[in-house]
Amino acid sequence: MIYGPTQLGVFEFVVMSGLRAAQLMRGCTPRIESGHKVIMTAQIEVASGKILRAADAPVVTGER
């Protein structure tokens, strides 16, 4: 059983994992080494903090 991070609610964890699983099925590179199925890989990535919400992601600005 995978436990989500404490800063995420259960619903948000499920939604983020589902969206990440869809990305993985489309061919995105996994951020962890795993021999698991796609959904389990996505859940592990979200639980370990490898996948962030857009609000938590750092903003990158290009300097000119």
Buried (B, 14 or more C-beta within 10 A) or exposed (E): EEEBEEEBEEEBBBEBBBEBBEBBEEEEEBBEEBEEEBBBBBBBBBBEEEBEEEEEEEEEEEEE
